Amino acid sequence: MKLPKLKRENLIEVHWIDITSTTSWKTTEEAESYIAVGCQSVGYFLNEDDDVIRLSATKNDEGERDVNVIVKGCIKSICKLKR
């Protein structure tokens, strides 16, 4: 998937697929019906490399922030949001 051209601090929404798992006992039929989960993350774009993108949903006045690292192979789409 080709990502849009992004700059640091662009506000973006990422639609991506995450793994699911369970430690409870399941029949084979139940286990075979498990699916991955669709997710949406909104935040400020930080950077990317060949494998991942990084964004943060929260930052403080001192310049500290949280970080979400999303594997590019799991990304379905990214859109820039207007502030």
Distance bins in CASP14 RR format, pairs under 12 A and 6 or more apart:
PFRMAT RR
TARGET T0000
AUTHOR 0000-0000-0000
RMODE 2
METHOD distances of the structure
MODEL  1
1 14 0 0 0 0 0 1 0 0 0 0 0
1 15 0 0 0 0 0 1 0 0 0 0 0
1 16 0 0 0 0 0 1 0 0 0 0 0
1 17 0 0 0 0 0 1 0 0 0 0 0
1 53 0 0 0 0 0 1 0 0 0 0 0
1 71 0 0 0 0 0 1 0 0 0 0 0
1 72 1 0 0 1 0 0 0 0 0 0 0
1 73 1 0 0 1 0 0 0 0 0 0 0
1 74 0 0 0 0 0 1 0 0 0 0 0
1 75 1 0 0 1 0 0 0 0 0 0 0
1 76 1 0 0 1 0 0 0 0 0 0 0
1 77 1 0 0 1 0 0 0 0 0 0 0
1 78 0 0 0 0 1 0 0 0 0 0 0
2 72 0 0 0 0 0 1 0 0 0 0 0
2 75 0 0 0 0 0 1 0 0 0 0 0
2 77 0 0 0 0 0 1 0 0 0 0 0
2 78 0 0 0 0 1 0 0 0 0 0 0
3 10 0 0 0 0 0 1 0 0 0 0 0
3 12 0 0 0 0 1 0 0 0 0 0 0
3 14 0 0 0 0 1 0 0 0 0 0 0
3 45 0 0 0 0 1 0 0 0 0 0 0
3 47 0 0 0 0 0 1 0 0 0 0 0
3 48 1 0 0 1 0 0 0 0 0 0 0
3 49 0 0 0 0 0 1 0 0 0 0 0
3 50 0 0 0 0 0 1 0 0 0 0 0
3 52 0 0 0 0 0 1 0 0 0 0 0
3 53 1 0 0 1 0 0 0 0 0 0 0
3 70 0 0 0 0 0 1 0 0 0 0 0
3 72 1 0 0 1 0 0 0 0 0 0 0
3 73 0 0 0 0 0 1 0 0 0 0 0
3 75 1 0 0 1 0 0 0 0 0 0 0
3 76 0 0 0 0 0 1 0 0 0 0 0
3 77 0 0 0 0 1 0 0 0 0 0 0
3 78 1 0 1 0 0 0 0 0 0 0 0
3 79 0 0 0 0 0 1 0 0 0 0 0
3 80 0 0 0 0 0 1 0 0 0 0 0
4 10 0 0 0 0 1 0 0 0 0 0 0
4 12 0 0 0 0 1 0 0 0 0 0 0
4 13 0 0 0 0 0 1 0 0 0 0 0
4 14 0 0 0 0 0 1 0 0 0 0 0
4 45 0 0 0 0 1 0 0 0 0 0 0
4 48 0 0 0 0 0 1 0 0 0 0 0
4 53 0 0 0 0 0 1 0 0 0 0 0
4 75 0 0 0 0 0 1 0 0 0 0 0
4 77 0 0 0 0 1 0 0 0 0 0 0
4 78 1 0 1 0 0 0 0 0 0 0 0
4 79 1 0 0 1 0 0 0 0 0 0 0
4 80 1 0 0 1 0 0 0 0 0 0 0
4 81 0 0 0 0 0 1 0 0 0 0 0
5 12 0 0 0 0 0 1 0 0 0 0 0
5 45 0 0 0 0 0 1 0 0 0 0 0
5 48 0 0 0 0 0 1 0 0 0 0 0
5 78 0 0 0 0 0 1 0 0 0 0 0
5 80 0 0 0 0 1 0 0 0 0 0 0
6 12 1 0 0 1 0 0 0 0 0 0 0
6 13 0 0 0 0 0 1 0 0 0 0 0
6 14 0 0 0 0 0 1 0 0 0 0 0
6 43 0 0 0 0 0 1 0 0 0 0 0
6 44 0 0 0 0 0 1 0 0 0 0 0
6 45 1 0 1 0 0 0 0 0 0 0 0
6 46 0 0 0 0 1 0 0 0 0 0 0
6 47 0 0 0 0 1 0 0 0 0 0 0
6 48 1 0 0 1 0 0 0 0 0 0 0
6 53 0 0 0 0 1 0 0 0 0 0 0
6 54 0 0 0 0 0 1 0 0 0 0 0
6 55 0 0 0 0 1 0 0 0 0 0 0
6 78 1 0 0 1 0 0 0 0 0 0 0
6 79 0 0 0 0 0 1 0 0 0 0 0
6 80 1 0 0 1 0 0 0 0 0 0 0
6 81 0 0 0 0 0 1 0 0 0 0 0
7 44 0 0 0 0 0 1 0 0 0 0 0
7 45 1 0 0 1 0 0 0 0 0 0 0
7 46 0 0 0 0 0 1 0 0 0 0 0
7 47 0 0 0 0 1 0 0 0 0 0 0
7 48 0 0 0 0 0 1 0 0 0 0 0
7 80 0 0 0 0 1 0 0 0 0 0 0
8 43 0 0 0 0 0 1 0 0 0 0 0
8 44 1 0 0 1 0 0 0 0 0 0 0
8 45 1 0 0 1 0 0 0 0 0 0 0
8 46 1 0 0 1 0 0 0 0 0 0 0
8 47 1 0 0 1 0 0 0 0 0 0 0
8 48 0 0 0 0 0 1 0 0 0 0 0
8 53 0 0 0 0 0 1 0 0 0 0 0
8 54 0 0 0 0 1 0 0 0 0 0 0
8 55 0 0 0 0 0 1 0 0 0 0 0
8 56 0 0 0 0 0 1 0 0 0 0 0
8 59 0 0 0 0 0 1 0 0 0 0 0
8 65 0 0 0 0 0 1 0 0 0 0 0
9 43 0 0 0 0 1 0 0 0 0 0 0
9 44 1 0 1 0 0 0 0 0 0 0 0
9 45 1 0 0 1 0 0 0 0 0 0 0
9 46 0 0 0 0 1 0 0 0 0 0 0
9 47 0 0 0 0 0 1 0 0 0 0 0
9 55 0 0 0 0 1 0 0 0 0 0 0
9 56 0 0 0 0 1 0 0 0 0 0 0
9 59 0 0 0 0 1 0 0 0 0 0 0
9 63 0 0 0 0 0 1 0 0 0 0 0
9 65 0 0 0 0 0 1 0 0 0 0 0
9 80 0 0 0 0 0 1 0 0 0 0 0
9 81 0 0 0 0 0 1 0 0 0 0 0
9 83 0 0 0 0 1 0 0 0 0 0 0
10 42 0 0 0 0 0 1 0 0 0 0 0
10 43 0 0 0 0 1 0 0 0 0 0 0
10 44 1 0 0 1 0 0 0 0 0 0 0
10 45 1 0 1 0 0 0 0 0 0 0 0
10 46 0 0 0 0 1 0 0 0 0 0 0
10 47 0 0 0 0 0 1 0 0 0 0 0
10 48 0 0 0 0 0 1 0 0 0 0 0
10 53 0 0 0 0 0 1 0 0 0 0 0
10 55 0 0 0 0 1 0 0 0 0 0 0
10 56 0 0 0 0 0 1 0 0 0 0 0
10 78 0 0 0 0 1 0 0 0 0 0 0
10 79 0 0 0 0 0 1 0 0 0 0 0
10 80 1 0 1 0 0 0 0 0 0 0 0
10 81 0 0 0 0 1 0 0 0 0 0 0
10 82 0 0 0 0 0 1 0 0 0 0 0
10 83 0 0 0 0 1 0 0 0 0 0 0
11 41 0 0 0 0 0 1 0 0 0 0 0
11 42 1 0 0 1 0 0 0 0 0 0 0
11 43 1 0 0 1 0 0 0 0 0 0 0
11 44 1 0 0 1 0 0 0 0 0 0 0
11 45 1 0 0 1 0 0 0 0 0 0 0
11 46 0 0 0 0 0 1 0 0 0 0 0
11 55 0 0 0 0 1 0 0 0 0 0 0
11 56 0 0 0 0 0 1 0 0 0 0 0
11 57 0 0 0 0 0 1 0 0 0 0 0
11 59 0 0 0 0 0 1 0 0 0 0 0
11 78 0 0 0 0 0 1 0 0 0 0 0
11 79 0 0 0 0 1 0 0 0 0 0 0
11 80 1 0 0 1 0 0 0 0 0 0 0
11 81 1 0 1 0 0 0 0 0 0 0 0
11 82 1 0 0 1 0 0 0 0 0 0 0
11 83 1 0 1 0 0 0 0 0 0 0 0
12 40 0 0 0 0 0 1 0 0 0 0 0
12 41 0 0 0 0 1 0 0 0 0 0 0
12 42 1 0 0 1 0 0 0 0 0 0 0
12 43 1 0 0 1 0 0 0 0 0 0 0
12 44 1 0 0 1 0 0 0 0 0 0 0
12 45 1 0 1 0 0 0 0 0 0 0 0
12 46 0 0 0 0 0 1 0 0 0 0 0
12 48 0 0 0 0 0 1 0 0 0 0 0
12 53 0 0 0 0 1 0 0 0 0 0 0
12 54 0 0 0 0 0 1 0 0 0 0 0
12 55 1 0 0 1 0 0 0 0 0 0 0
12 56 0 0 0 0 0 1 0 0 0 0 0
12 57 0 0 0 0 0 1 0 0 0 0 0
12 68 0 0 0 0 0 1 0 0 0 0 0
12 70 0 0 0 0 0 1 0 0 0 0 0
12 75 0 0 0 0 0 1 0 0 0 0 0
12 77 0 0 0 0 0 1 0 0 0 0 0
12 78 1 0 1 0 0 0 0 0 0 0 0
12 79 1 0 0 1 0 0 0 0 0 0 0
12 80 1 0 1 0 0 0 0 0 0 0 0
12 81 1 0 0 1 0 0 0 0 0 0 0
12 82 0 0 0 0 0 1 0 0 0 0 0
12 83 0 0 0 0 0 1 0 0 0 0 0
13 39 0 0 0 0 0 1 0 0 0 0 0
13 40 1 0 0 1 0 0 0 0 0 0 0
13 41 1 0 0 1 0 0 0 0 0 0 0
13 42 1 0 1 0 0 0 0 0 0 0 0
13 43 1 0 0 1 0 0 0 0 0 0 0
13 44 0 0 0 0 0 1 0 0 0 0 0
13 45 0 0 0 0 0 1 0 0 0 0 0
13 55 0 0 0 0 1 0 0 0 0 0 0
13 57 0 0 0 0 0 1 0 0 0 0 0
13 70 0 0 0 0 0 1 0 0 0 0 0
13 75 0 0 0 0 0 1 0 0 0 0 0
13 76 0 0 0 0 0 1 0 0 0 0 0
13 77 0 0 0 0 1 0 0 0 0 0 0
13 78 1 0 0 1 0 0 0 0 0 0 0
13 79 1 0 1 0 0 0 0 0 0 0 0
13 80 0 0 0 0 1 0 0 0 0 0 0
13 81 1 0 1 0 0 0 0 0 0 0 0
13 82 0 0 0 0 0 1 0 0 0 0 0
14 38 0 0 0 0 0 1 0 0 0 0 0
14 39 0 0 0 0 1 0 0 0 0 0 0
14 40 1 0 0 1 0 0 0 0 0 0 0
14 41 1 0 1 0 0 0 0 0 0 0 0
14 42 1 0 0 1 0 0 0 0 0 0 0
14 43 0 0 0 0 1 0 0 0 0 0 0
14 44 0 0 0 0 0 1 0 0 0 0 0
14 45 0 0 0 0 1 0 0 0 0 0 0
14 48 0 0 0 0 0 1 0 0 0 0 0
14 52 0 0 0 0 0 1 0 0 0 0 0
14 53 1 0 0 1 0 0 0 0 0 0 0
14 54 0 0 0 0 0 1 0 0 0 0 0
14 55 1 0 0 1 0 0 0 0 0 0 0
14 57 0 0 0 0 0 1 0 0 0 0 0
14 68 0 0 0 0 1 0 0 0 0 0 0
14 69 0 0 0 0 0 1 0 0 0 0 0
14 70 1 0 1 0 0 0 0 0 0 0 0
14 71 0 0 0 0 0 1 0 0 0 0 0
14 72 0 0 0 0 0 1 0 0 0 0 0
14 73 0 0 0 0 0 1 0 0 0 0 0
14 74 0 0 0 0 1 0 0 0 0 0 0
14 75 1 0 0 1 0 0 0 0 0 0 0
14 76 0 0 0 0 1 0 0 0 0 0 0
14 77 1 0 0 1 0 0 0 0 0 0 0
14 78 1 0 1 0 0 0 0 0 0 0 0
14 79 0 0 0 0 1 0 0 0 0 0 0
14 80 0 0 0 0 0 1 0 0 0 0 0
14 81 0 0 0 0 0 1 0 0 0 0 0
15 37 0 0 0 0 0 1 0 0 0 0 0
15 38 1 0 0 1 0 0 0 0 0 0 0
15 39 1 0 0 1 0 0 0 0 0 0 0
15 40 1 0 1 0 0 0 0 0 0 0 0
15 41 0 0 0 0 1 0 0 0 0 0 0
15 42 0 0 0 0 0 1 0 0 0 0 0
15 70 0 0 0 0 0 1 0 0 0 0 0
15 74 0 0 0 0 1 0 0 0 0 0 0
15 75 1 0 0 1 0 0 0 0 0 0 0
15 76 1 0 1 0 0 0 0 0 0 0 0
15 77 1 0 1 0 0 0 0 0 0 0 0
15 78 1 0 0 1 0 0 0 0 0 0 0
15 79 0 0 0 0 1 0 0 0 0 0 0
16 36 0 0 0 0 1 0 0 0 0 0 0
16 37 0 0 0 0 1 0 0 0 0 0 0
16 38 1 0 0 1 0 0 0 0 0 0 0
16 39 1 0 1 0 0 0 0 0 0 0 0
16 40 1 0 0 1 0 0 0 0 0 0 0
16 41 1 0 0 1 0 0 0 0 0 0 0
16 42 0 0 0 0 0 1 0 0 0 0 0
16 52 0 0 0 0 0 1 0 0 0 0 0
16 53 0 0 0 0 1 0 0 0 0 0 0
16 55 0 0 0 0 0 1 0 0 0 0 0
16 68 0 0 0 0 1 0 0 0 0 0 0
16 69 0 0 0 0 0 1 0 0 0 0 0
16 70 1 0 1 0 0 0 0 0 0 0 0
16 71 0 0 0 0 1 0 0 0 0 0 0
16 72 0 0 0 0 1 0 0 0 0 0 0
16 73 0 0 0 0 1 0 0 0 0 0 0
16 74 1 0 1 0 0 0 0 0 0 0 0
16 75 1 0 1 0 0 0 0 0 0 0 0
16 76 1 0 0 1 0 0 0 0 0 0 0
16 77 0 0 0 0 1 0 0 0 0 0 0
16 78 0 0 0 0 1 0 0 0 0 0 0
17 35 0 0 0 0 1 0 0 0 0 0 0
17 36 1 0 1 0 0 0 0 0 0 0 0
17 37 1 0 0 1 0 0 0 0 0 0 0
17 38 1 0 1 0 0 0 0 0 0 0 0
17 39 1 0 0 1 0 0 0 0 0 0 0
17 40 0 0 0 0 0 1 0 0 0 0 0
17 41 0 0 0 0 0 1 0 0 0 0 0
17 70 0 0 0 0 1 0 0 0 0 0 0
17 71 0 0 0 0 1 0 0 0 0 0 0
17 72 0 0 0 0 0 1 0 0 0 0 0
17 73 0 0 0 0 1 0 0 0 0 0 0
17 74 1 0 1 0 0 0 0 0 0 0 0
17 75 0 0 0 0 1 0 0 0 0 0 0
17 76 1 0 0 1 0 0 0 0 0 0 0
17 77 0 0 0 0 0 1 0 0 0 0 0
18 35 0 0 0 0 0 1 0 0 0 0 0
18 36 1 0 0 1 0 0 0 0 0 0 0
18 37 1 0 1 0 0 0 0 0 0 0 0
18 38 1 0 0 1 0 0 0 0 0 0 0
18 39 1 0 1 0 0 0 0 0 0 0 0
18 40 0 0 0 0 0 1 0 0 0 0 0
18 41 0 0 0 0 1 0 0 0 0 0 0
18 68 0 0 0 0 0 1 0 0 0 0 0
18 70 0 0 0 0 1 0 0 0 0 0 0
18 71 0 0 0 0 1 0 0 0 0 0 0
18 73 0 0 0 0 0 1 0 0 0 0 0
18 74 1 0 0 1 0 0 0 0 0 0 0
18 75 0 0 0 0 0 1 0 0 0 0 0
18 76 0 0 0 0 0 1 0 0 0 0 0
19 34 0 0 0 0 1 0 0 0 0 0 0
19 35 0 0 0 0 0 1 0 0 0 0 0
19 36 1 0 0 1 0 0 0 0 0 0 0
19 37 1 0 0 1 0 0 0 0 0 0 0
19 38 0 0 0 0 0 1 0 0 0 0 0
19 39 0 0 0 0 0 1 0 0 0 0 0
19 71 0 0 0 0 0 1 0 0 0 0 0
19 74 0 0 0 0 1 0 0 0 0 0 0
20 26 0 0 0 0 0 1 0 0 0 0 0
20 31 0 0 0 0 0 1 0 0 0 0 0
20 33 0 0 0 0 0 1 0 0 0 0 0
20 34 1 0 1 0 0 0 0 0 0 0 0
20 35 1 0 0 1 0 0 0 0 0 0 0
20 36 1 0 0 1 0 0 0 0 0 0 0
20 37 1 0 1 0 0 0 0 0 0 0 0
20 38 0 0 0 0 1 0 0 0 0 0 0
20 39 0 0 0 0 0 1 0 0 0 0 0
21 31 0 0 0 0 0 1 0 0 0 0 0
21 34 0 0 0 0 1 0 0 0 0 0 0
21 35 0 0 0 0 0 1 0 0 0 0 0
21 36 0 0 0 0 0 1 0 0 0 0 0
21 37 0 0 0 0 0 1 0 0 0 0 0
22 30 0 0 0 0 1 0 0 0 0 0 0
22 31 0 0 0 0 1 0 0 0 0 0 0
22 33 0 0 0 0 0 1 0 0 0 0 0
22 34 1 0 0 1 0 0 0 0 0 0 0
24 30 0 0 0 0 1 0 0 0 0 0 0
24 31 0 0 0 0 0 1 0 0 0 0 0
24 34 0 0 0 0 0 1 0 0 0 0 0
25 31 0 0 0 0 1 0 0 0 0 0 0
26 32 0 0 0 0 1 0 0 0 0 0 0
26 33 0 0 0 0 1 0 0 0 0 0 0
26 34 1 0 0 1 0 0 0 0 0 0 0
27 33 0 0 0 0 1 0 0 0 0 0 0
27 34 0 0 0 0 0 1 0 0 0 0 0
28 34 0 0 0 0 0 1 0 0 0 0 0
36 73 0 0 0 0 0 1 0 0 0 0 0
36 74 0 0 0 0 1 0 0 0 0 0 0
36 76 0 0 0 0 0 1 0 0 0 0 0
37 74 0 0 0 0 0 1 0 0 0 0 0
38 70 0 0 0 0 0 1 0 0 0 0 0
38 74 0 0 0 0 1 0 0 0 0 0 0
38 75 0 0 0 0 0 1 0 0 0 0 0
38 76 1 0 0 1 0 0 0 0 0 0 0
38 77 0 0 0 0 0 1 0 0 0 0 0
39 68 0 0 0 0 0 1 0 0 0 0 0
39 70 0 0 0 0 1 0 0 0 0 0 0
39 71 0 0 0 0 0 1 0 0 0 0 0
39 74 0 0 0 0 1 0 0 0 0 0 0
39 75 0 0 0 0 0 1 0 0 0 0 0
39 76 0 0 0 0 1 0 0 0 0 0 0
39 77 0 0 0 0 0 1 0 0 0 0 0
40 55 0 0 0 0 0 1 0 0 0 0 0
40 57 0 0 0 0 0 1 0 0 0 0 0
40 68 0 0 0 0 0 1 0 0 0 0 0
40 70 0 0 0 0 0 1 0 0 0 0 0
40 75 0 0 0 0 0 1 0 0 0 0 0
40 76 0 0 0 0 1 0 0 0 0 0 0
40 77 0 0 0 0 1 0 0 0 0 0 0
40 78 0 0 0 0 0 1 0 0 0 0 0
40 79 0 0 0 0 0 1 0 0 0 0 0
40 81 0 0 0 0 0 1 0 0 0 0 0
41 53 0 0 0 0 1 0 0 0 0 0 0
41 54 0 0 0 0 0 1 0 0 0 0 0
41 55 1 0 0 1 0 0 0 0 0 0 0
41 56 0 0 0 0 0 1 0 0 0 0 0
41 57 1 0 0 1 0 0 0 0 0 0 0
41 58 0 0 0 0 0 1 0 0 0 0 0
41 66 0 0 0 0 0 1 0 0 0 0 0
41 67 0 0 0 0 0 1 0 0 0 0 0
41 68 1 0 1 0 0 0 0 0 0 0 0
41 69 0 0 0 0 0 1 0 0 0 0 0
41 70 1 0 0 1 0 0 0 0 0 0 0
41 74 0 0 0 0 0 1 0 0 0 0 0
41 75 0 0 0 0 1 0 0 0 0 0 0
41 76 0 0 0 0 0 1 0 0 0 0 0
41 77 0 0 0 0 0 1 0 0 0 0 0
41 78 0 0 0 0 1 0 0 0 0 0 0
41 79 0 0 0 0 0 1 0 0 0 0 0
41 81 0 0 0 0 0 1 0 0 0 0 0
42 55 0 0 0 0 1 0 0 0 0 0 0
42 56 0 0 0 0 0 1 0 0 0 0 0
42 57 1 0 0 1 0 0 0 0 0 0 0
42 58 0 0 0 0 0 1 0 0 0 0 0
42 68 0 0 0 0 1 0 0 0 0 0 0
42 70 0 0 0 0 0 1 0 0 0 0 0
42 78 0 0 0 0 0 1 0 0 0 0 0
42 79 0 0 0 0 0 1 0 0 0 0 0
42 80 0 0 0 0 0 1 0 0 0 0 0
42 81 1 0 0 1 0 0 0 0 0 0 0
42 83 0 0 0 0 0 1 0 0 0 0 0
43 53 0 0 0 0 0 1 0 0 0 0 0
43 54 0 0 0 0 0 1 0 0 0 0 0
43 55 1 0 1 0 0 0 0 0 0 0 0
43 56 1 0 0 1 0 0 0 0 0 0 0
43 57 1 0 1 0 0 0 0 0 0 0 0
43 58 0 0 0 0 1 0 0 0 0 0 0
43 59 0 0 0 0 1 0 0 0 0 0 0
43 65 0 0 0 0 1 0 0 0 0 0 0
43 66 0 0 0 0 1 0 0 0 0 0 0
43 67 0 0 0 0 0 1 0 0 0 0 0
43 68 1 0 0 1 0 0 0 0 0 0 0
43 70 0 0 0 0 0 1 0 0 0 0 0
43 78 0 0 0 0 0 1 0 0 0 0 0
43 79 0 0 0 0 0 1 0 0 0 0 0
43 80 0 0 0 0 0 1 0 0 0 0 0
43 81 0 0 0 0 1 0 0 0 0 0 0
43 83 0 0 0 0 0 1 0 0 0 0 0
44 53 0 0 0 0 0 1 0 0 0 0 0
44 54 0 0 0 0 1 0 0 0 0 0 0
44 55 1 0 0 1 0 0 0 0 0 0 0
44 56 1 0 1 0 0 0 0 0 0 0 0
44 57 1 0 0 1 0 0 0 0 0 0 0
44 58 0 0 0 0 1 0 0 0 0 0 0
44 59 1 0 0 1 0 0 0 0 0 0 0
44 63 0 0 0 0 0 1 0 0 0 0 0
44 65 1 0 0 1 0 0 0 0 0 0 0
44 66 0 0 0 0 0 1 0 0 0 0 0
44 67 0 0 0 0 0 1 0 0 0 0 0
44 68 0 0 0 0 0 1 0 0 0 0 0
44 80 0 0 0 0 0 1 0 0 0 0 0
44 81 0 0 0 0 0 1 0 0 0 0 0
44 83 0 0 0 0 0 1 0 0 0 0 0
45 53 1 0 0 1 0 0 0 0 0 0 0
45 54 1 0 0 1 0 0 0 0 0 0 0
45 55 1 0 1 0 0 0 0 0 0 0 0
45 56 0 0 0 0 1 0 0 0 0 0 0
45 57 0 0 0 0 0 1 0 0 0 0 0
45 65 0 0 0 0 0 1 0 0 0 0 0
45 67 0 0 0 0 0 1 0 0 0 0 0
45 68 0 0 0 0 0 1 0 0 0 0 0
45 70 0 0 0 0 0 1 0 0 0 0 0
45 78 0 0 0 0 1 0 0 0 0 0 0
45 79 0 0 0 0 0 1 0 0 0 0 0
45 80 0 0 0 0 1 0 0 0 0 0 0
45 81 0 0 0 0 0 1 0 0 0 0 0
46 52 0 0 0 0 0 1 0 0 0 0 0
46 53 1 0 0 1 0 0 0 0 0 0 0
46 54 1 0 1 0 0 0 0 0 0 0 0
46 55 1 0 1 0 0 0 0 0 0 0 0
46 56 1 0 0 1 0 0 0 0 0 0 0
46 57 0 0 0 0 0 1 0 0 0 0 0
46 59 0 0 0 0 0 1 0 0 0 0 0
46 65 0 0 0 0 1 0 0 0 0 0 0
46 66 0 0 0 0 0 1 0 0 0 0 0
46 67 1 0 0 1 0 0 0 0 0 0 0
46 68 0 0 0 0 1 0 0 0 0 0 0
46 69 0 0 0 0 1 0 0 0 0 0 0
46 70 0 0 0 0 0 1 0 0 0 0 0
47 53 1 0 0 1 0 0 0 0 0 0 0
47 54 1 0 1 0 0 0 0 0 0 0 0
47 55 0 0 0 0 1 0 0 0 0 0 0
47 56 0 0 0 0 0 1 0 0 0 0 0
47 67 0 0 0 0 0 1 0 0 0 0 0
47 69 0 0 0 0 0 1 0 0 0 0 0
48 54 1 0 0 1 0 0 0 0 0 0 0
48 55 0 0 0 0 1 0 0 0 0 0 0
48 69 0 0 0 0 0 1 0 0 0 0 0
48 70 0 0 0 0 1 0 0 0 0 0 0
48 71 0 0 0 0 0 1 0 0 0 0 0
48 72 1 0 0 1 0 0 0 0 0 0 0
48 73 0 0 0 0 0 1 0 0 0 0 0
48 75 0 0 0 0 0 1 0 0 0 0 0
48 78 0 0 0 0 0 1 0 0 0 0 0
49 69 0 0 0 0 1 0 0 0 0 0 0
49 70 0 0 0 0 0 1 0 0 0 0 0
49 71 0 0 0 0 0 1 0 0 0 0 0
49 72 0 0 0 0 1 0 0 0 0 0 0
50 71 0 0 0 0 0 1 0 0 0 0 0
50 72 1 0 0 1 0 0 0 0 0 0 0
50 73 0 0 0 0 0 1 0 0 0 0 0
51 69 0 0 0 0 1 0 0 0 0 0 0
51 70 0 0 0 0 1 0 0 0 0 0 0
51 71 1 0 0 1 0 0 0 0 0 0 0
51 72 1 0 0 1 0 0 0 0 0 0 0
51 73 0 0 0 0 1 0 0 0 0 0 0
51 74 0 0 0 0 0 1 0 0 0 0 0
51 75 0 0 0 0 0 1 0 0 0 0 0
52 67 0 0 0 0 0 1 0 0 0 0 0
52 68 0 0 0 0 1 0 0 0 0 0 0
52 69 1 0 1 0 0 0 0 0 0 0 0
52 70 1 0 0 1 0 0 0 0 0 0 0
52 71 1 0 1 0 0 0 0 0 0 0 0
52 72 1 0 0 1 0 0 0 0 0 0 0
52 73 0 0 0 0 1 0 0 0 0 0 0
52 74 0 0 0 0 1 0 0 0 0 0 0
52 75 0 0 0 0 1 0 0 0 0 0 0
53 67 0 0 0 0 0 1 0 0 0 0 0
53 68 0 0 0 0 1 0 0 0 0 0 0
53 69 1 0 0 1 0 0 0 0 0 0 0
53 70 1 0 1 0 0 0 0 0 0 0 0
53 71 0 0 0 0 1 0 0 0 0 0 0
53 72 1 0 0 1 0 0 0 0 0 0 0
53 73 0 0 0 0 0 1 0 0 0 0 0
53 74 0 0 0 0 0 1 0 0 0 0 0
53 75 1 0 0 1 0 0 0 0 0 0 0
53 78 1 0 0 1 0 0 0 0 0 0 0
54 65 0 0 0 0 0 1 0 0 0 0 0
54 66 0 0 0 0 0 1 0 0 0 0 0
54 67 1 0 1 0 0 0 0 0 0 0 0
54 68 1 0 0 1 0 0 0 0 0 0 0
54 69 1 0 1 0 0 0 0 0 0 0 0
54 70 1 0 0 1 0 0 0 0 0 0 0
54 71 0 0 0 0 0 1 0 0 0 0 0
54 72 0 0 0 0 0 1 0 0 0 0 0
55 65 0 0 0 0 1 0 0 0 0 0 0
55 66 0 0 0 0 1 0 0 0 0 0 0
55 67 1 0 0 1 0 0 0 0 0 0 0
55 68 1 0 1 0 0 0 0 0 0 0 0
55 69 0 0 0 0 1 0 0 0 0 0 0
55 70 1 0 0 1 0 0 0 0 0 0 0
55 75 0 0 0 0 0 1 0 0 0 0 0
55 78 0 0 0 0 1 0 0 0 0 0 0
55 80 0 0 0 0 0 1 0 0 0 0 0
55 81 0 0 0 0 0 1 0 0 0 0 0
56 63 0 0 0 0 0 1 0 0 0 0 0
56 64 0 0 0 0 1 0 0 0 0 0 0
56 65 1 1 0 0 0 0 0 0 0 0 0
56 66 1 0 1 0 0 0 0 0 0 0 0
56 67 1 0 1 0 0 0 0 0 0 0 0
56 68 1 0 0 1 0 0 0 0 0 0 0
56 69 0 0 0 0 0 1 0 0 0 0 0
56 70 0 0 0 0 0 1 0 0 0 0 0
57 65 0 0 0 0 1 0 0 0 0 0 0
57 66 1 0 1 0 0 0 0 0 0 0 0
57 67 0 0 0 0 1 0 0 0 0 0 0
57 68 1 0 0 1 0 0 0 0 0 0 0
57 70 0 0 0 0 0 1 0 0 0 0 0
58 64 0 0 0 0 1 0 0 0 0 0 0
58 65 1 0 0 1 0 0 0 0 0 0 0
58 66 1 0 1 0 0 0 0 0 0 0 0
58 67 0 0 0 0 1 0 0 0 0 0 0
58 68 0 0 0 0 0 1 0 0 0 0 0
59 65 1 1 0 0 0 0 0 0 0 0 0
59 66 1 0 0 1 0 0 0 0 0 0 0
59 67 0 0 0 0 0 1 0 0 0 0 0
60 66 0 0 0 0 1 0 0 0 0 0 0
68 74 0 0 0 0 0 1 0 0 0 0 0
68 75 0 0 0 0 0 1 0 0 0 0 0
69 75 0 0 0 0 0 1 0 0 0 0 0
70 76 0 0 0 0 0 1 0 0 0 0 0
70 77 0 0 0 0 0 1 0 0 0 0 0
70 78 0 0 0 0 1 0 0 0 0 0 0
72 78 0 0 0 0 1 0 0 0 0 0 0
END
